[in-house]
Amino acid sequence: MTRKNMVHSRLGTDFIRKLSTKGDRIFTSDRGREIAPSVGISEDYFNQMLHHLTKAGWLVRIRKGLYALSSTVPGVTPAHEYEIAMALVDPSAIAYWSALNYHGLSDQIPRKVFIQTLKNVSIPRDRTKKVGQSQYQIEGFTYHFIQIKPERFFGTEKVWVGEAKVTITDPERTLLDGLMMPYNCGDFSEVLSAFEIRKDNLEVKKIIDYALKLDTAVAKRLGWVLEEMEIDPNLLRPLEELPIKGYRPLDPTNERKGPCNKRWRLQENLPGRINK
């Protein structure tokens, strides 16, 4: 049977629709083997069927032994890119610019899916799909992995994206990640804009508690931002009292120029302040 005939056959169509009905938008080879007999697919033909369906674009091979339903299948809900991200590495969370966008803190739509995971977790490095040292490409989406220490993997929540439940960093943790790695959130100005958008709903105590668990420089940047937002100075005292040697850049991606803020021990290297 040719690939074209197989795809349009009852077997191929029934297999895809059976997976969709059971909510298996992403499935392992073993799971596929469980379902195959119910639509008349034999064990001997199973691997050949997966190969043909993948070549035809009805299935997407995520990595060895793991597949997703493609967006090209008519009448079937495909796997969301965030759902695919969750399947690529565990534990993980949608984070940085992707999380900013999800929480409505940025109107920019990133071309990548940013994923936070642990340093002791293996991430995909398939030669045919590898874009960079920590990136992986699937069906037009680039998945960018940022590995962190296990003790820093906190501040996440479960949300529904379409028909999939995924883990994502909450707004306060996302904002702090922006202060730590603004290059993963567009740039520092995008992060400051996100703070302004979140201002009326910002959980101040939560974000301060989070910051005290991260780098001191991040806590100092948070203190500076909250002061600019005219948050009660008494609430900022734990951030102010953190010991730090020397001055750190306010924007870690910009050159070390600009006035020094003694309270926060930060060099205000923002474009509007450098020449003041």
QUIJOJO-V389365 format. One record per backbone hydrogen bond with DSSP energy under -0.5 kcal/mol. NH is the residue of the N-H (numbers start at 1). CO is the residue of the C=O. If there is no record, write none. Layout:
nh & co
NH & CO
NH & CO
This chain:
nh & co
6 & 2
7 & 3
8 & 4
9 & 6
12 & 6
13 & 9
14 & 10
15 & 11
16 & 12
17 & 13
18 & 14
19 & 15
20 & 16
21 & 17
22 & 18
23 & 20
24 & 19
25 & 23
27 & 67
29 & 65
32 & 28
33 & 29
34 & 30
35 & 31
36 & 32
37 & 33
38 & 35
39 & 35
39 & 36
40 & 37
41 & 36
42 & 40
46 & 42
47 & 43
49 & 45
50 & 46
51 & 47
52 & 48
53 & 49
54 & 50
55 & 51
56 & 52
57 & 54
58 & 53
59 & 53
60 & 68
62 & 60
62 & 66
63 & 66
66 & 63
67 & 27
68 & 60
69 & 25
70 & 58
73 & 70
74 & 72
76 & 73
78 & 76
79 & 69
84 & 80
85 & 81
86 & 82
87 & 83
88 & 84
89 & 85
93 & 116
94 & 167
95 & 114
97 & 184
98 & 95
99 & 95
100 & 96
101 & 97
102 & 98
103 & 99
104 & 101
105 & 100
106 & 100
110 & 108
113 & 142
114 & 112
115 & 144
116 & 93
117 & 146
118 & 91
119 & 148
121 & 118
129 & 126
130 & 126
131 & 135
132 & 135
135 & 132
136 & 143
137 & 129
138 & 141
141 & 138
142 & 111
143 & 136
143 & 141
144 & 113
144 & 142
145 & 134
145 & 143
146 & 115
147 & 145
148 & 117
152 & 149
153 & 150
154 & 152
157 & 168
159 & 166
161 & 159
161 & 164
162 & 160
164 & 161
166 & 159
166 & 164
168 & 157
169 & 94
170 & 155
174 & 170
175 & 171
176 & 172
177 & 173
178 & 174
179 & 175
180 & 176
181 & 177
184 & 181
185 & 182
187 & 185
191 & 187
192 & 188
193 & 189
194 & 190
195 & 191
196 & 192
197 & 193
198 & 194
199 & 195
201 & 198
202 & 198
202 & 199
204 & 202
207 & 203
208 & 204
209 & 205
210 & 206
211 & 207
212 & 208
213 & 210
214 & 211
219 & 215
220 & 216
221 & 217
222 & 218
223 & 219
224 & 220
225 & 221
226 & 222
227 & 223
228 & 224
229 & 225
230 & 227
231 & 226
235 & 232
236 & 232
236 & 233
237 & 234
239 & 236
240 & 236
241 & 237
242 & 239
248 & 265
250 & 267
252 & 250
254 & 251
257 & 255
261 & 266
262 & 260
265 & 261
266 & 261
267 & 248
268 & 259
268 & 266
269 & 267
270 & 268
273 & 270
274 & 270
275 & 271
276 & 273
